[in-house]
Amino acid sequence: MTNGATRQDVLNYASNQYGTEAEYMWADVPNYAVLRRADTRKWYGIIMNVPRKRLGLDGEGVVDILDIKCDPFAREVLLDQKGFVPCYHLNKLHWIGVLLDGTVDMTLLSQLIDDSYALVAPKKRKTEKKLGNA
């Protein structure tokens, strides 16, 4: 039995891990859910339902995806794995799309969500960096 990630798994993880409640910001795409940090107000993910053909996938209909921020090197490695696609909505160098159709294991996806959350954390000021190195 697979532990593949779904939309609800991601929403539950974001809520339990970070206290994030999804924001549904657009009336014309009511199923698009933004995940953002409370401290920086920056997005660390967006869940969308996208036509399969727009993602270059076979078949008809739509599929849920999660766009998350990631390191460009990790992005290149992930794109070679099943369940990952180029980012649909955001910067294609720093973000990647993850299919939420059960293809990607939730354990891996939770690590990637954690990475994305960390990547949009507040930046340390120069004085904080100097104090940390002393």
N, CA, C and O atoms as a Tinker XYZ file with bonds, in Angstrom:
   536  protein
     1  N      0.847000   -1.180000    0.000000    73     2
     2  CA     0.000000    0.000000    0.000000    64     1     3
     3  C      0.897000    1.249000    0.000000    63     2     4     5
     4  O      1.898000    1.304000    0.713000    81     3
     5  N      0.529000    2.225000   -0.792000    73     3     6
     6  CA     1.322000    3.445000   -0.916000    64     5     7
     7  C      0.881000    4.489000    0.097000    63     6     8     9
     8  O     -0.265000    4.513000    0.546000    81     7
     9  N      1.822000    5.343000    0.439000    73     7    10
    10  CA     1.514000    6.474000    1.316000    64     9    11
    11  C      1.627000    7.746000    0.483000    63    10    12    13
    12  O      2.215000    8.739000    0.910000    81    11
    13  N      1.050000    7.691000   -0.718000    73    11    14
    14  CA     1.135000    8.816000   -1.643000    64    13    15
    15  C      0.329000   10.007000   -1.175000    63    14    16    17
    16  O     -0.750000    9.873000   -0.598000    81    15
    17  N      0.886000   11.178000   -1.440000    73    15    18
    18  CA     0.312000   12.428000   -0.951000    64    17    19
    19  C     -0.871000   12.900000   -1.788000    63    18    20    21
    20  O     -0.890000   12.760000   -3.011000    81    19
    21  N     -1.842000   13.454000   -1.105000    73    19    22
    22  CA    -3.009000   14.068000   -1.730000    64    21    23
    23  C     -3.122000   15.509000   -1.236000    63    22    24    25
    24  O     -2.407000   15.928000   -0.327000    81    23
    25  N     -4.029000   16.251000   -1.852000    73    23    26
    26  CA    -4.316000   17.633000   -1.437000    64    25    27
    27  C     -4.596000   17.704000    0.067000    63    26    28    29
    28  O     -4.038000   18.549000    0.767000    81    27
    29  N     -5.451000   16.824000    0.552000    73    27    30
    30  CA    -5.827000   16.870000    1.965000    64    29    31
    31  C     -4.650000   16.552000    2.868000    63    30    32    33
    32  O     -4.527000   17.132000    3.946000    81    31
    33  N     -3.778000   15.638000    2.448000    73    31    34
    34  CA    -2.574000   15.339000    3.234000    64    33    35
    35  C     -1.714000   16.588000    3.405000    63    34    36    37
    36  O     -1.223000   16.869000    4.498000    81    35
    37  N     -1.535000   17.335000    2.313000    73    35    38
    38  CA    -0.719000   18.550000    2.357000    64    37    39
    39  C     -1.361000   19.592000    3.266000    63    38    40    41
    40  O     -0.679000   20.201000    4.090000    81    39
    41  N     -2.652000   19.797000    3.123000    73    39    42
    42  CA    -3.346000   20.771000    3.969000    64    41    43
    43  C     -3.256000   20.385000    5.444000    63    42    44    45
    44  O     -3.049000   21.245000    6.300000    81    43
    45  N     -3.410000   19.098000    5.740000    73    43    46
    46  CA    -3.302000   18.626000    7.124000    64    45    47
    47  C     -1.885000   18.832000    7.658000    63    46    48    49
    48  O     -1.705000   19.277000    8.791000    81    47
    49  N     -0.885000   18.509000    6.846000    73    47    50
    50  CA     0.506000   18.659000    7.276000    64    49    51
    51  C      0.822000   20.131000    7.564000    63    50    52    53
    52  O      1.402000   20.448000    8.603000    81    51
    53  N      0.447000   21.021000    6.657000    73    51    54
    54  CA     0.720000   22.446000    6.838000    64    53    55
    55  C      0.042000   22.979000    8.100000    63    54    56    57
    56  O      0.618000   23.792000    8.823000    81    55
    57  N     -1.150000   22.529000    8.356000    73    55    58
    58  CA    -1.880000   22.965000    9.545000    64    57    59
    59  C     -1.236000   22.426000   10.817000    63    58    60    61
    60  O     -1.025000   23.171000   11.774000    81    59
    61  N     -0.927000   21.138000   10.827000    73    59    62
    62  CA    -0.354000   20.511000   12.027000    64    61    63
    63  C      1.076000   20.957000   12.291000    63    62    64    65
    64  O      1.449000   21.187000   13.441000    81    63
    65  N      1.880000   21.082000   11.240000    73    63    66
    66  CA     3.299000   21.401000   11.402000    64    65    67
    67  C      3.552000   22.890000   11.647000    63    66    68    69
    68  O      4.395000   23.260000   12.465000    81    67
    69  N      2.815000   23.735000   10.928000    73    67    70
    70  CA     3.107000   25.176000   10.948000    64    69    71
    71  C      1.930000   26.059000   11.360000    63    70    72    73
    72  O      2.071000   27.280000   11.432000    81    71
    73  N      0.787000   25.465000   11.626000    73    71    74
    74  CA    -0.382000   26.263000   11.974000    64    73    75
    75  C     -0.937000   27.025000   10.784000    63    74    76    77
    76  O     -1.687000   27.986000   10.952000    81    75
    77  N     -0.573000   26.602000    9.589000    73    75    78
    78  CA    -1.011000   27.285000    8.369000    64    77    79
    79  C     -2.420000   26.856000    7.990000    63    78    80    81
    80  O     -2.716000   25.667000    7.875000    81    79
    81  N     -3.268000   27.835000    7.800000    73    79    82
    82  CA    -4.586000   27.580000    7.226000    64    81    83
    83  C     -4.550000   28.083000    5.790000    63    82    84    85
    84  O     -4.142000   29.215000    5.529000    81    83
    85  N     -4.972000   27.250000    4.878000    73    83    86
    86  CA    -4.930000   27.600000    3.459000    64    85    87
    87  C     -5.768000   28.846000    3.201000    63    86    88    89
    88  O     -6.829000   29.042000    3.794000    81    87
    89  N     -5.260000   29.681000    2.297000    73    87    90
    90  CA    -5.979000   30.878000    1.875000    64    89    91
    91  C     -6.504000   30.648000    0.463000    63    90    92    93
    92  O     -5.751000   30.285000   -0.441000    81    91
    93  N     -7.788000   30.860000    0.289000    73    91    94
    94  CA    -8.426000   30.734000   -1.026000    64    93    95
    95  C     -8.692000   32.159000   -1.506000    63    94    96    97
    96  O     -9.674000   32.787000   -1.112000    81    95
    97  N     -7.801000   32.655000   -2.364000    73    95    98
    98  CA    -7.740000   34.080000   -2.664000    64    97    99
    99  C     -8.484000   34.525000   -3.920000    63    98   100   101
   100  O     -8.748000   35.716000   -4.086000    81    99
   101  N     -8.825000   33.598000   -4.799000    73    99   102
   102  CA    -9.362000   34.005000   -6.095000    64   101   103
   103  C    -10.698000   33.337000   -6.378000    63   102   104   105
   104  O    -10.816000   32.112000   -6.348000    81   103
   105  N    -11.698000   34.158000   -6.651000    73   103   106
   106  CA   -13.036000   33.650000   -6.937000    64   105   107
   107  C    -13.074000   32.846000   -8.237000    63   106   108   109
   108  O    -13.849000   31.897000   -8.359000    81   107
   109  N    -12.231000   33.228000   -9.216000    73   107   110
   110  CA   -12.273000   32.530000  -10.505000    64   109   111
   111  C    -11.582000   31.162000  -10.461000    63   110   112   113
   112  O    -11.789000   30.342000  -11.355000    81   111
   113  N    -10.763000   30.906000   -9.432000    73   111   114
   114  CA   -10.135000   29.595000   -9.229000    64   113   115
   115  C    -10.296000   29.223000   -7.749000    63   114   116   117
   116  O     -9.332000   29.281000   -6.986000    81   115
   117  N    -11.504000   28.846000   -7.350000    73   115   118
   118  CA   -11.806000   28.657000   -5.928000    64   117   119
   119  C    -11.067000   27.501000   -5.257000    63   118   120   121
   120  O    -11.023000   27.434000   -4.029000    81   119
   121  N    -10.491000   26.597000   -6.034000    73   119   122
   122  CA    -9.768000   25.470000   -5.435000    64   121   123
   123  C     -8.283000   25.732000   -5.268000    63   122   124   125
   124  O     -7.570000   24.867000   -4.759000    81   123
   125  N     -7.791000   26.892000   -5.677000    73   123   126
   126  CA    -6.384000   27.241000   -5.499000    64   125   127
   127  C     -6.175000   27.660000   -4.049000    63   126   128   129
   128  O     -6.810000   28.598000   -3.568000    81   127
   129  N     -5.281000   26.959000   -3.358000    73   127   130
   130  CA    -5.046000   27.190000   -1.929000    64   129   131
   131  C     -3.604000   27.632000   -1.706000    63   130   132   133
   132  O     -2.674000   26.892000   -2.026000    81   131
   133  N     -3.413000   28.820000   -1.166000    73   131   134
   134  CA    -2.081000   29.351000   -0.885000    64   133   135
   135  C     -1.688000   28.986000    0.541000    63   134   136   137
   136  O     -2.484000   29.099000    1.472000    81   135
   137  N     -0.435000   28.542000    0.690000    73   135   138
   138  CA     0.150000   28.276000    2.001000    64   137   139
   139  C      1.231000   29.323000    2.230000    63   138   140   141
   140  O      2.162000   29.440000    1.434000    81   139
   141  N      1.112000   30.082000    3.314000    73   139   142
   142  CA     2.111000   31.131000    3.562000    64   141   143
   143  C      2.541000   31.144000    5.021000    63   142   144   145
   144  O      1.789000   30.784000    5.927000    81   143
   145  N      3.786000   31.576000    5.208000    73   143   146
   146  CA     4.321000   31.734000    6.557000    64   145   147
   147  C      3.606000   32.889000    7.247000    63   146   148   149
   148  O      3.272000   33.886000    6.608000    81   147
   149  N      3.374000   32.757000    8.536000    73   147   150
   150  CA     2.731000   33.834000    9.288000    64   149   151
   151  C      3.687000   35.002000    9.506000    63   150   152   153
   152  O      3.256000   36.155000    9.513000    81   151
   153  N      4.989000   34.720000    9.686000    73   151   154
   154  CA     5.927000   35.786000   10.030000    64   153   155
   155  C      6.347000   36.632000    8.823000    63   154   156   157
   156  O      6.458000   37.852000    8.944000    81   155
   157  N      6.578000   36.020000    7.684000    73   155   158
   158  CA     7.020000   36.783000    6.509000    64   157   159
   159  C      5.883000   37.073000    5.534000    63   158   160   161
   160  O      6.006000   37.943000    4.671000    81   159
   161  N      4.788000   36.353000    5.670000    73   159   162
   162  CA     3.643000   36.424000    4.758000    64   161   163
   163  C      4.006000   35.924000    3.362000    63   162   164   165
   164  O      3.240000   36.121000    2.419000    81   163
   165  N      5.166000   35.280000    3.218000    73   163   166
   166  CA     5.590000   34.735000    1.928000    64   165   167
   167  C      4.984000   33.353000    1.719000    63   166   168   169
   168  O      4.805000   32.579000    2.659000    81   167
   169  N      4.678000   33.075000    0.480000    73   167   170
   170  CA     4.150000   31.766000    0.119000    64   169   171
   171  C      5.247000   30.717000    0.231000    63   170   172   173
   172  O      6.388000   30.949000   -0.169000    81   171
   173  N      4.887000   29.561000    0.779000    73   171   174
   174  CA     5.793000   28.409000    0.688000    64   173   175
   175  C      5.143000   27.284000   -0.108000    63   174   176   177
   176  O      5.740000   26.228000   -0.313000    81   175
   177  N      3.921000   27.522000   -0.550000    73   175   178
   178  CA     3.261000   26.551000   -1.412000    64   177   179
   179  C      1.947000   27.074000   -1.940000    63   178   180   181
   180  O      1.326000   27.964000   -1.360000    81   179
   181  N      1.541000   26.502000   -3.049000    73   179   182
   182  CA     0.216000   26.775000   -3.592000    64   181   183
   183  C     -0.304000   25.481000   -4.214000    63   182   184   185
   184  O      0.364000   24.851000   -5.033000    81   183
   185  N     -1.499000   25.108000   -3.809000    73   183   186
   186  CA    -2.157000   23.924000   -4.363000    64   185   187
   187  C     -3.124000   24.396000   -5.435000    63   186   188   189
   188  O     -3.920000   25.310000   -5.220000    81   187
   189  N     -3.037000   23.751000   -6.596000    73   187   190
   190  CA    -3.898000   24.118000   -7.720000    64   189   191
   191  C     -4.442000   22.858000   -8.374000    63   190   192   193
   192  O     -3.828000   21.794000   -8.304000    81   191
   193  N     -5.578000   22.986000   -8.998000    73   191   194
   194  CA    -6.063000   21.913000   -9.859000    64   193   195
   195  C     -5.903000   22.414000  -11.299000    63   194   196   197
   196  O     -6.508000   23.407000  -11.704000    81   195
   197  N     -5.070000   21.694000  -12.054000    73   195   198
   198  CA    -4.618000   22.150000  -13.366000    64   197   199
   199  C     -4.954000   21.089000  -14.408000    63   198   200   201
   200  O     -4.807000   19.895000  -14.145000    81   199
   201  N     -5.403000   21.511000  -15.587000    73   199   202
   202  CA    -5.620000   20.525000  -16.652000    64   201   203
   203  C     -4.338000   19.735000  -16.939000    63   202   204   205
   204  O     -3.258000   20.313000  -17.064000    81   203
   205  N     -4.467000   18.431000  -17.039000    73   203   206
   206  CA    -3.315000   17.546000  -17.254000    64   205   207
   207  C     -2.512000   17.971000  -18.487000    63   206   208   209
   208  O     -1.282000   17.932000  -18.478000    81   207
   209  N     -3.201000   18.368000  -19.521000    73   207   210
   210  CA    -2.514000   18.733000  -20.768000    64   209   211
   211  C     -1.616000   19.963000  -20.583000    63   210   212   213
   212  O     -0.568000   20.053000  -21.222000    81   211
   213  N     -2.006000   20.908000  -19.725000    73   211   214
   214  CA    -1.167000   22.089000  -19.472000    64   213   215
   215  C      0.153000   21.731000  -18.812000    63   214   216   217
   216  O      1.126000   22.480000  -18.900000    81   215
   217  N      0.181000   20.584000  -18.151000    73   215   218
   218  CA     1.395000   20.120000  -17.491000    64   217   219
   219  C      2.184000   19.151000  -18.369000    63   218   220   221
   220  O      3.232000   18.645000  -17.967000    81   219
   221  N      1.668000   18.899000  -19.572000    73   219   222
   222  CA     2.325000   17.949000  -20.467000    64   221   223
   223  C      2.064000   16.505000  -20.084000    63   222   224   225
   224  O      2.821000   15.615000  -20.471000    81   223
   225  N      0.999000   16.262000  -19.325000    73   223   226
   226  CA     0.662000   14.914000  -18.886000    64   225   227
   227  C     -0.374000   14.291000  -19.809000    63   226   228   229
   228  O     -1.204000   14.990000  -20.389000    81   227
   229  N     -0.318000   12.986000  -19.938000    73   227   230
   230  CA    -1.304000   12.264000  -20.721000    64   229   231
   231  C     -2.633000   12.232000  -19.977000    63   230   232   233
   232  O     -2.690000   12.382000  -18.757000    81   231
   233  N     -3.689000   12.034000  -20.738000    73   231   234
   234  CA    -5.006000   11.885000  -20.146000    64   233   235
   235  C     -5.805000   13.172000  -20.156000    63   234   236   237
   236  O     -5.310000   14.250000  -20.487000    81   235
   237  N     -7.047000   13.014000  -19.785000    73   235   238
   238  CA    -7.989000   14.129000  -19.744000    64   237   239
   239  C     -8.199000   14.569000  -18.303000    63   238   240   241
   240  O     -7.750000   13.916000  -17.361000    81   239
   241  N     -8.884000   15.681000  -18.158000    73   239   242
   242  CA    -9.252000   16.158000  -16.835000    64   241   243
   243  C     -8.163000   16.970000  -16.170000    63   242   244   245
   244  O     -7.190000   17.387000  -16.799000    81   243
   245  N     -8.356000   17.184000  -14.868000    73   243   246
   246  CA    -7.431000   17.998000  -14.087000    64   245   247
   247  C     -6.735000   17.138000  -13.037000    63   246   248   249
   248  O     -7.182000   16.039000  -12.708000    81   247
   249  N     -5.641000   17.662000  -12.528000    73   247   250
   250  CA    -4.899000   16.994000  -11.463000    64   249   251
   251  C     -4.499000   18.061000  -10.445000    63   250   252   253
   252  O     -4.155000   19.187000  -10.805000    81   251
   253  N     -4.553000   17.683000   -9.171000    73   251   254
   254  CA    -4.070000   18.578000   -8.123000    64   253   255
   255  C     -2.548000   18.557000   -8.134000    63   254   256   257
   256  O     -1.930000   17.498000   -8.239000    81   255
   257  N     -1.946000   19.749000   -8.023000    73   255   258
   258  CA    -0.501000   19.860000   -7.881000    64   257   259
   259  C     -0.194000   20.834000   -6.754000    63   258   260   261
   260  O     -1.005000   21.693000   -6.407000    81   259
   261  N      0.997000   20.676000   -6.194000    73   259   262
   262  CA     1.517000   21.602000   -5.200000    64   261   263
   263  C      2.781000   22.202000   -5.770000    63   262   264   265
   264  O      3.729000   21.472000   -6.060000    81   263
   265  N      2.823000   23.516000   -5.941000    73   263   266
   266  CA     4.054000   24.208000   -6.296000    64   265   267
   267  C      4.726000   24.615000   -4.998000    63   266   268   269
   268  O      4.121000   25.277000   -4.155000    81   267
   269  N      6.001000   24.210000   -4.841000    73   267   270
   270  CA     6.774000   24.546000   -3.646000    64   269   271
   271  C      8.133000   25.080000   -4.052000    63   270   272   273
   272  O      8.666000   24.746000   -5.110000    81   271
   273  N      8.678000   25.918000   -3.185000    73   271   274
   274  CA    10.002000   26.481000   -3.435000    64   273   275
   275  C     11.054000   25.417000   -3.147000    63   274   276   277
   276  O     10.934000   24.647000   -2.193000    81   275
   277  N     12.088000   25.385000   -3.986000    73   275   278
   278  CA    13.166000   24.437000   -3.721000    64   277   279
   279  C     14.470000   24.920000   -4.337000    63   278   280   281
   280  O     14.491000   25.764000   -5.233000    81   279
   281  N     15.549000   24.358000   -3.827000    73   279   282
   282  CA    16.877000   24.648000   -4.330000    64   281   283
   283  C     16.953000   24.245000   -5.813000    63   282   284   285
   284  O     16.463000   23.177000   -6.179000    81   283
   285  N     17.555000   25.078000   -6.665000    73   283   286
   286  CA    17.628000   24.750000   -8.096000    64   285   287
   287  C     18.300000   23.406000   -8.385000    63   286   288   289
   288  O     17.883000   22.708000   -9.310000    81   287
   289  N     19.319000   23.027000   -7.627000    73   287   290
   290  CA    19.962000   21.735000   -7.847000    64   289   291
   291  C     19.000000   20.602000   -7.513000    63   290   292   293
   292  O     18.865000   19.651000   -8.283000    81   291
   293  N     18.333000   20.702000   -6.372000    73   291   294
   294  CA    17.363000   19.678000   -5.970000    64   293   295
   295  C     16.236000   19.592000   -6.989000    63   294   296   297
   296  O     15.741000   18.504000   -7.284000    81   295
   297  N     15.835000   20.728000   -7.521000    73   295   298
   298  CA    14.783000   20.769000   -8.532000    64   297   299
   299  C     15.155000   19.905000   -9.735000    63   298   300   301
   300  O     14.334000   19.132000  -10.229000    81   299
   301  N     16.381000   20.040000  -10.197000    73   299   302
   302  CA    16.831000   19.265000  -11.358000    64   301   303
   303  C     16.797000   17.764000  -11.078000    63   302   304   305
   304  O     16.403000   16.974000  -11.936000    81   303
   305  N     17.210000   17.382000   -9.884000    73   303   306
   306  CA    17.195000   15.967000   -9.498000    64   305   307
   307  C     15.756000   15.459000   -9.411000    63   306   308   309
   308  O     15.446000   14.375000   -9.905000    81   307
   309  N     14.887000   16.238000   -8.788000    73   307   310
   310  CA    13.495000   15.823000   -8.611000    64   309   311
   311  C     12.753000   15.693000   -9.935000    63   310   312   313
   312  O     11.905000   14.814000  -10.087000    81   311
   313  N     13.064000   16.556000  -10.887000    73   311   314
   314  CA    12.359000   16.506000  -12.172000    64   313   315
   315  C     12.590000   15.190000  -12.914000    63   314   316   317
   316  O     11.837000   14.850000  -13.827000    81   315
   317  N     13.618000   14.459000  -12.527000    73   315   318
   318  CA    13.870000   13.147000  -13.129000    64   317   319
   319  C     13.061000   12.045000  -12.467000    63   318   320   321
   320  O     13.103000   10.896000  -12.907000    81   319
   321  N     12.328000   12.380000  -11.418000    73   319   322
   322  CA    11.536000   11.390000  -10.699000    64   321   323
   323  C     10.059000   11.504000  -11.067000    63   322   324   325
   324  O      9.561000   12.575000  -11.412000    81   323
   325  N      9.388000   10.380000  -10.981000    73   323   326
   326  CA     7.954000   10.340000  -11.257000    64   325   327
   327  C      7.202000   11.173000  -10.223000    63   326   328   329
   328  O      7.485000   11.102000   -9.027000    81   327
   329  N      6.236000   11.965000  -10.702000    73   327   330
   330  CA     5.401000   12.757000   -9.803000    64   329   331
   331  C      5.811000   14.210000   -9.687000    63   330   332   333
   332  O      5.146000   14.990000   -9.004000    81   331
   333  N      6.912000   14.590000  -10.352000    73   331   334
   334  CA     7.386000   15.967000  -10.308000    64   333   335
   335  C      7.339000   16.570000  -11.706000    63   334   336   337
   336  O      7.678000   15.918000  -12.694000    81   335
   337  N      6.910000   17.828000  -11.769000    73   335   338
   338  CA     6.795000   18.542000  -13.044000    64   337   339
   339  C      7.357000   19.953000  -12.862000    63   338   340   341
   340  O      7.445000   20.450000  -11.740000    81   339
   341  N      7.733000   20.590000  -13.964000    73   339   342
   342  CA     8.154000   21.991000  -13.828000    64   341   343
   343  C      7.039000   22.805000  -13.179000    63   342   344   345
   344  O      5.856000   22.533000  -13.382000    81   343
   345  N      7.424000   23.780000  -12.415000    73   343   346
   346  CA     6.469000   24.641000  -11.737000    64   345   347
   347  C      5.465000   25.198000  -12.735000    63   346   348   349
   348  O      5.834000   25.600000  -13.838000    81   347
   349  N      4.219000   25.221000  -12.351000    73   347   350
   350  CA     3.175000   25.698000  -13.244000    64   349   351
   351  C      2.961000   27.200000  -13.124000    63   350   352   353
   352  O      2.748000   27.873000  -14.132000    81   351
   353  N      3.012000   27.729000  -11.925000    73   351   354
   354  CA     2.535000   29.098000  -11.699000    64   353   355
   355  C      3.631000   30.093000  -11.300000    63   354   356   357
   356  O      3.477000   31.293000  -11.527000    81   355
   357  N      4.723000   29.622000  -10.716000    73   355   358
   358  CA     5.725000   30.520000  -10.155000    64   357   359
   359  C      7.058000   30.374000  -10.886000    63   358   360   361
   360  O      7.133000   29.690000  -11.907000    81   359
   361  N      8.113000   31.015000  -10.369000    73   359   362
   362  CA     9.444000   30.992000  -10.967000    64   361   363
   363  C      9.903000   29.549000  -11.190000    63   362   364   365
   364  O     10.018000   28.772000  -10.242000    81   363
   365  N     10.159000   29.208000  -12.425000    73   363   366
   366  CA    10.472000   27.823000  -12.765000    64   365   367
   367  C     11.859000   27.377000  -12.332000    63   366   368   369
   368  O     12.135000   26.177000  -12.349000    81   367
   369  N     12.745000   28.292000  -11.944000    73   367   370
   370  CA    14.066000   27.913000  -11.466000    64   369   371
   371  C     14.049000   27.570000   -9.976000    63   370   372   373
   372  O     14.766000   26.672000   -9.534000    81   371
   373  N     13.238000   28.278000   -9.213000    73   371   374
   374  CA    13.244000   28.122000   -7.758000    64   373   375
   375  C     12.018000   27.400000   -7.200000    63   374   376   377
   376  O     11.904000   27.232000   -5.986000    81   375
   377  N     11.115000   26.978000   -8.056000    73   375   378
   378  CA     9.906000   26.280000   -7.619000    64   377   379
   379  C      9.728000   25.031000   -8.466000    63   378   380   381
   380  O     10.183000   24.971000   -9.608000    81   379
   381  N      9.057000   24.027000   -7.892000    73   379   382
   382  CA     8.781000   22.786000   -8.598000    64   381   383
   383  C      7.339000   22.377000   -8.322000    63   382   384   385
   384  O      6.784000   22.688000   -7.269000    81   383
   385  N      6.743000   21.677000   -9.281000    73   383   386
   386  CA     5.392000   21.166000   -9.111000    64   385   387
   387  C      5.415000   19.705000   -8.689000    63   386   388   389
   388  O      6.206000   18.910000   -9.196000    81   387
   389  N      4.532000   19.364000   -7.750000    73   387   390
   390  CA     4.426000   17.992000   -7.259000    64   389   391
   391  C      2.995000   17.525000   -7.494000    63   390   392   393
   392  O      2.045000   18.179000   -7.064000    81   391
   393  N      2.844000   16.404000   -8.171000    73   391   394
   394  CA     1.509000   15.850000   -8.392000    64   393   395
   395  C      0.952000   15.356000   -7.068000    63   394   396   397
   396  O      1.642000   14.682000   -6.304000    81   395
   397  N     -0.293000   15.694000   -6.806000    73   395   398
   398  CA    -0.964000   15.254000   -5.576000    64   397   399
   399  C     -1.999000   14.187000   -5.910000    63   398   400   401
   400  O     -3.147000   14.239000   -5.469000    81   399
   401  N     -1.554000   13.222000   -6.700000    73   399   402
   402  CA    -2.433000   12.134000   -7.128000    64   401   403
   403  C     -2.033000   10.806000   -6.506000    63   402   404   405
   404  O     -2.447000    9.747000   -6.978000    81   403
   405  N     -1.226000   10.857000   -5.446000    73   403   406
   406  CA    -0.778000    9.641000   -4.786000    64   405   407
   407  C      0.547000    9.119000   -5.323000    63   406   408   409
   408  O      1.044000    8.103000   -4.839000    81   407
   409  N      1.125000    9.786000   -6.308000    73   407   410
   410  CA     2.382000    9.338000   -6.911000    64   409   411
   411  C      3.570000    9.556000   -5.982000    63   410   412   413
   412  O      4.433000    8.687000   -5.864000    81   411
   413  N      3.619000   10.708000   -5.324000    73   411   414
   414  CA     4.755000   11.076000   -4.474000    64   413   415
   415  C      4.452000   10.718000   -3.028000    63   414   416   417
   416  O      3.383000   11.037000   -2.509000    81   415
   417  N      5.400000   10.055000   -2.385000    73   415   418
   418  CA     5.262000    9.632000   -1.004000    64   417   419
   419  C      5.158000   10.839000   -0.071000    63   418   420   421
   420  O      5.897000   11.810000   -0.235000    81   419
   421  N      4.265000   10.789000    0.886000    73   419   422
   422  CA     4.057000   11.904000    1.801000    64   421   423
   423  C      5.279000   12.166000    2.675000    63   422   424   425
   424  O      5.516000   13.307000    3.072000    81   423
   425  N      6.051000   11.136000    2.978000    73   423   426
   426  CA     7.264000   11.347000    3.771000    64   425   427
   427  C      8.236000   12.256000    3.026000    63   426   428   429
   428  O      8.776000   13.196000    3.608000    81   427
   429  N      8.459000   11.981000    1.749000    73   427   430
   430  CA     9.325000   12.834000    0.928000    64   429   431
   431  C      8.718000   14.219000    0.781000    63   430   432   433
   432  O      9.418000   15.223000    0.915000    81   431
   433  N      7.426000   14.281000    0.508000    73   431   434
   434  CA     6.792000   15.580000    0.303000    64   433   435
   435  C      6.832000   16.424000    1.572000    63   434   436   437
   436  O      7.003000   17.640000    1.485000    81   435
   437  N      6.683000   15.827000    2.733000    73   435   438
   438  CA     6.743000   16.614000    3.971000    64   437   439
   439  C      8.136000   17.222000    4.142000    63   438   440   441
   440  O      8.257000   18.344000    4.634000    81   439
   441  N      9.187000   16.505000    3.745000    73   439   442
   442  CA    10.544000   17.057000    3.798000    64   441   443
   443  C     10.680000   18.236000    2.835000    63   442   444   445
   444  O     11.306000   19.244000    3.163000    81   443
   445  N     10.097000   18.105000    1.656000    73   443   446
   446  CA    10.164000   19.185000    0.663000    64   445   447
   447  C      9.365000   20.405000    1.114000    63   446   448   449
   448  O      9.771000   21.541000    0.869000    81   447
   449  N      8.237000   20.174000    1.767000    73   447   450
   450  CA     7.446000   21.286000    2.312000    64   449   451
   451  C      8.256000   21.999000    3.393000    63   450   452   453
   452  O      8.282000   23.229000    3.441000    81   451
   453  N      8.918000   21.230000    4.259000    73   451   454
   454  CA     9.762000   21.822000    5.298000    64   453   455
   455  C     10.865000   22.672000    4.668000    63   454   456   457
   456  O     11.151000   23.774000    5.137000    81   455
   457  N     11.482000   22.155000    3.608000    73   455   458
   458  CA    12.530000   22.917000    2.911000    64   457   459
   459  C     11.970000   24.219000    2.342000    63   458   460   461
   460  O     12.592000   25.275000    2.461000    81   459
   461  N     10.800000   24.138000    1.729000    73   459   462
   462  CA    10.182000   25.322000    1.146000    64   461   463
   463  C      9.873000   26.347000    2.234000    63   462   464   465
   464  O     10.112000   27.541000    2.056000    81   463
   465  N      9.343000   25.876000    3.355000    73   463   466
   466  CA     9.032000   26.753000    4.479000    64   465   467
   467  C     10.293000   27.468000    4.956000    63   466   468   469
   468  O     10.262000   28.667000    5.230000    81   467
   469  N     11.399000   26.738000    5.054000    73   467   470
   470  CA    12.672000   27.324000    5.496000    64   469   471
   471  C     13.216000   28.324000    4.480000    63   470   472   473
   472  O     13.807000   29.335000    4.860000    81   471
   473  N     13.021000   28.048000    3.198000    73   471   474
   474  CA    13.548000   28.930000    2.155000    64   473   475
   475  C     12.884000   30.308000    2.141000    63   474   476   477
   476  O     13.463000   31.269000    1.633000    81   475
   477  N     11.683000   30.410000    2.691000    73   475   478
   478  CA    11.004000   31.710000    2.723000    64   477   479
   479  C     10.996000   32.308000    4.134000    63   478   480   481
   480  O     10.203000   33.200000    4.437000    81   479
   481  N     11.886000   31.805000    4.985000    73   479   482
   482  CA    12.020000   32.330000    6.348000    64   481   483
   483  C     12.597000   33.740000    6.309000    63   482   484   485
   484  O     13.190000   34.149000    5.311000    81   483
   485  N     12.421000   34.477000    7.398000    73   483   486
   486  CA    13.026000   35.813000    7.455000    64   485   487
   487  C     14.537000   35.713000    7.266000    63   486   488   489
   488  O     15.173000   34.786000    7.766000    81   487
   489  N     15.095000   36.658000    6.553000    73   487   490
   490  CA    16.533000   36.710000    6.315000    64   489   491
   491  C     17.211000   37.294000    7.548000    63   490   492   493
   492  O     16.693000   38.211000    8.184000    81   491
   493  N     18.384000   36.743000    7.875000    73   491   494
   494  CA    19.165000   37.301000    8.979000    64   493   495
   495  C     19.788000   38.606000    8.528000    63   494   496   497
   496  O     20.291000   38.724000    7.410000    81   495
   497  N     19.745000   39.585000    9.419000    73   495   498
   498  CA    20.407000   40.861000    9.138000    64   497   499
   499  C     21.904000   40.691000    9.329000    63   498   500   501
   500  O     22.341000   39.751000    9.992000    81   499
   501  N     22.689000   41.585000    8.758000    73   499   502
   502  CA    24.145000   41.484000    8.837000    64   501   503
   503  C     24.638000   41.440000   10.281000    63   502   504   505
   504  O     25.558000   40.682000   10.591000    81   503
   505  N     24.048000   42.230000   11.164000    73   503   506
   506  CA    24.500000   42.228000   12.568000    64   505   507
   507  C     24.205000   40.887000   13.215000    63   506   508   509
   508  O     25.001000   40.409000   14.024000    81   507
   509  N     23.075000   40.265000   12.879000    73   507   510
   510  CA    22.751000   38.944000   13.421000    64   509   511
   511  C     23.750000   37.903000   12.933000    63   510   512   513
   512  O     24.167000   37.029000   13.693000    81   511
   513  N     24.135000   37.999000   11.648000    73   511   514
   514  CA    25.105000   37.057000   11.099000    64   513   515
   515  C     26.445000   37.203000   11.801000    63   514   516   517
   516  O     27.081000   36.200000   12.127000    81   515
   517  N     26.895000   38.461000   12.044000    73   515   518
   518  CA    28.177000   38.687000   12.708000    64   517   519
   519  C     28.146000   38.143000   14.125000    63   518   520   521
   520  O     29.118000   37.533000   14.569000    81   519
   521  N     27.053000   38.350000   14.842000    73   519   522
   522  CA    26.950000   37.859000   16.203000    64   521   523
   523  C     26.971000   36.337000   16.237000    63   522   524   525
   524  O     27.549000   35.737000   17.143000    81   523
   525  N     26.341000   35.720000   15.251000    73   523   526
   526  CA    26.303000   34.267000   15.161000    64   525   527
   527  C     27.660000   33.664000   14.866000    63   526   528   529
   528  O     27.914000   32.517000   15.234000    81   527
   529  N     28.538000   34.405000   14.212000    73   527   530
   530  CA    29.864000   33.910000   13.857000    64   529   531
   531  C     30.897000   34.217000   14.934000    63   530   532   533
   532  O     32.019000   33.719000   14.856000    81   531
   533  N     30.554000   35.022000   15.937000    73   531   534
   534  CA    31.533000   35.438000   16.951000    64   533   535
   535  C     31.805000   34.327000   17.935000    63   534   536
   536  O     32.602000   34.500000   18.856000    81   535
